[in-house]
Amino acid sequence: MKKIVSLFVLAGLTATAAQAAPSYLKRDTKGGYNVTYDYNDKAKTGWYVGGRAELSLLNWTNEYNSEAPTVNDEFKEEEYSLEPVFGGSMFGGFKFEYFWRAELEAGLIGQYSDKDDGFEFKMTVPYVTANIYRDFVNGLYVGAGLGVAVPKTELDFAGFESGDRTERDVSLMGALMLGYTYELDYNLVLDLRYRLAGFNGTKQTRAFSDAAPALYGYDLEVDTGLILDNSFSIGIRYEF
């Protein structure tokens, strides 16, 4: 009797084990198992989201043009070099083929402000890019991005006519990235990144009012040329 009970228990355990077999074990026609597992089955391949805090060092040149002689004598062009601004971005992406990532990033290059002799210039740049990254086993990665930037500039002066002081434009934006990632735990990853990006600024014209009698009737055009963004960021991403 004990032998019969033992056989039933053994049969039950065998059936339970068969039902609970891992997905990488497949039964063959002879009742055995074939192992289909390899290291790619355990790779973290899938969706992720995250955010970055960013320090940008901006380089560009403002070119000034006006028919007013005194303005042309005072303004020609002004170069801005490694001007620091703070910004950030949010991103989401998909990891595939273990070493590759595709990502959509939306961010804001924070406000730069410069005021001199009553003339004030401000600039902020929201942007959206599609990025592709190649990860390496030591945590390093390289990447490239392509998208659009929407720079917004503001020109202010007490002698300008009243009206809209802002100008927006849409520019193609390209970027190259170099970074390093470190796993904080299975799902959280620390992301350190350097990015070199480039895009065009705005061209804005403001008219002088009778509040500036010597300039009344003249316009001032400010052309913000190619902007290079050297940015350093720290981010966190959550891998699903």
C-alpha positions in Angstrom: 0.0 0.0 0.0 2.8 2.4 0.9 4.4 1.7 -2.5 1.2 2.6 -4.3 0.8 5.9 -2.3 4.4 6.7 -3.1 3.9 6.2 -6.8 0.8 8.5 -6.8 2.8 11.2 -4.9 5.7 10.9 -7.3 3.4 11.1 -10.3 1.7 14.2 -8.9 5.1 15.9 -8.3 6.2 15.0 -11.8 3.0 16.5 -13.3 3.4 19.7 -11.2 7.1 20.0 -12.2 6.1 19.6 -15.8 3.5 22.3 -15.6 5.9 24.7 -13.8 8.8 24.1 -16.2 10.6 27.3 -17.1 9.9 28.8 -20.5 13.3 27.9 -21.9 12.7 24.2 -21.3 10.6 22.5 -24.1 9.3 18.9 -24.0 10.3 16.8 -26.9 8.2 13.9 -28.4 10.0 11.3 -26.3 9.1 13.0 -23.0 12.5 14.7 -22.4 13.4 18.4 -22.4 15.3 20.6 -24.9 17.1 23.6 -23.4 16.5 26.7 -25.5 18.0 29.3 -23.1 21.0 31.5 -24.0 22.3 34.8 -22.4 20.1 37.0 -24.6 17.0 35.7 -22.8 18.1 37.5 -19.7 19.3 40.7 -21.3 17.3 43.9 -20.4 15.8 44.5 -23.7 12.7 46.7 -23.7 11.2 50.1 -22.9 12.7 52.7 -20.6 12.0 56.3 -19.5 14.0 58.9 -17.7 15.1 62.5 -17.2 18.3 64.6 -17.3 19.6 67.8 -15.6 21.9 69.6 -17.9 24.6 72.3 -18.0 25.0 73.9 -21.4 28.0 76.0 -22.6 26.8 78.0 -25.6 28.8 79.5 -28.4 27.3 81.9 -31.1 27.7 85.3 -32.7 25.1 88.1 -32.9 25.4 90.3 -36.0 23.8 93.8 -35.8 22.5 95.8 -38.7 20.8 99.2 -38.9 20.7 102.2 -41.2 21.2 104.4 -38.1 24.8 105.7 -38.3 25.3 105.8 -34.5 24.1 102.3 -34.2 26.4 101.0 -36.9 29.3 102.8 -35.2 28.6 101.1 -31.9 27.3 97.7 -33.0 28.8 95.3 -35.6 28.8 91.9 -34.1 29.2 90.3 -30.6 30.7 86.9 -29.9 29.4 84.8 -27.1 31.7 82.0 -25.9 31.0 79.1 -23.4 28.0 81.0 -21.9 26.6 78.7 -19.1 22.9 78.0 -18.9 21.0 75.3 -17.0 18.3 73.1 -18.6 16.9 69.6 -18.6 15.1 67.0 -20.7 12.7 64.0 -20.5 13.2 61.0 -22.7 11.8 57.6 -23.5 13.3 54.8 -25.6 13.5 51.2 -26.5 16.5 48.9 -26.1 17.0 46.3 -28.8 19.6 43.8 -30.0 21.2 44.1 -26.6 23.7 46.8 -27.6 21.4 49.4 -29.3 18.9 52.0 -28.1 16.5 54.2 -29.9 15.2 57.3 -28.0 12.9 60.3 -28.3 14.1 63.3 -26.2 12.4 66.6 -25.4 14.2 69.2 -23.6 14.8 72.9 -22.8 18.1 74.7 -23.0 17.6 77.3 -20.2 17.5 81.0 -20.5 20.5 83.1 -21.3 20.3 86.9 -20.5 22.7 89.7 -21.3 22.0 93.4 -20.5 24.4 96.2 -21.6 23.7 100.0 -21.6 20.0 99.4 -21.4 19.9 97.0 -24.3 18.8 93.5 -23.2 19.0 90.2 -25.1 17.5 86.9 -23.9 17.4 83.5 -25.4 15.8 80.1 -24.6 15.7 77.0 -26.7 13.2 74.1 -26.5 14.0 71.1 -28.7 13.0 67.6 -29.7 15.4 65.0 -31.1 15.4 61.3 -32.1 18.5 59.6 -30.9 20.3 56.3 -31.6 22.9 54.9 -29.1 25.4 52.1 -29.2 26.2 50.7 -25.8 29.4 48.9 -24.8 30.0 46.3 -22.1 32.2 48.6 -20.0 29.3 51.1 -19.6 30.4 53.6 -22.2 28.2 54.5 -25.1 28.2 56.7 -28.2 25.2 58.2 -30.0 23.8 60.6 -32.6 20.6 62.6 -32.8 18.6 64.6 -35.3 15.6 66.8 -34.6 14.3 70.4 -34.4 15.1 73.3 -32.1 12.7 76.2 -31.6 14.9 79.1 -30.3 13.1 82.1 -28.8 14.9 85.5 -28.5 13.8 88.7 -26.8 15.1 92.2 -27.6 14.4 95.0 -25.1 15.4 98.6 -25.0 13.6 101.7 -23.6 13.9 103.4 -27.0 12.1 100.6 -29.0 8.5 100.9 -30.2 6.0 99.0 -28.1 4.9 95.6 -29.4 6.0 92.0 -29.4 9.6 91.8 -28.2 10.0 88.1 -28.9 10.9 86.1 -32.0 10.8 82.4 -32.6 12.2 80.2 -35.3 12.4 76.5 -36.2 15.8 75.0 -37.0 17.2 71.6 -37.8 19.2 70.3 -34.8 22.0 67.7 -35.0 23.9 66.2 -32.1 26.7 63.8 -31.2 26.9 62.1 -27.8 29.4 60.3 -25.6 28.3 58.9 -22.3 28.7 56.4 -19.4 26.0 54.4 -17.6 26.1 52.6 -14.3 23.5 50.2 -12.9 22.2 51.3 -9.5 20.0 48.3 -9.4 18.2 46.0 -11.8 15.9 48.7 -13.1 17.6 52.0 -12.3 20.5 53.3 -14.4 22.7 56.4 -13.8 23.4 58.1 -17.1 26.3 60.7 -17.5 26.4 62.3 -21.0 28.3 64.9 -23.0 26.6 66.2 -26.1 27.7 68.5 -28.9 24.7 70.0 -30.7 24.2 72.6 -33.3 21.3 74.7 -34.6 20.5 78.1 -36.0 19.2 81.1 -34.0 16.7 83.8 -34.9 16.7 87.0 -37.0 14.8 89.7 -35.2 14.0 93.4 -36.1 12.9 96.1 -33.7 12.0 99.7 -34.6 13.2 102.7 -32.6 10.5 105.0 -31.3 10.5 108.8 -30.6 11.7 107.9 -27.1 15.1 107.8 -28.8 15.0 110.9 -30.9 18.4 110.3 -32.6 17.3 106.9 -33.7 13.6 107.6 -34.4 12.5 106.0 -37.7 15.3 103.5 -37.8 15.3 99.7 -37.2 17.8 97.4 -35.6 18.2 93.9 -36.9 19.9 91.2 -34.8 20.9 88.0 -36.5 21.7 85.1 -34.1 23.8 82.7 -36.2 24.8 79.1 -35.7 24.6 78.1 -32.0 26.9 75.3 -30.7 25.8 73.7 -27.5 28.4 71.8 -25.4 26.2 70.2 -22.7 27.0 68.0 -19.7 24.1 66.1 -18.1 23.4 63.7 -15.3 20.3 61.5 -15.6 18.3 58.6 -14.3 16.5 56.1 -16.4 14.1 53.4 -15.4 14.2 50.2 -17.5 11.1 48.1 -17.6 
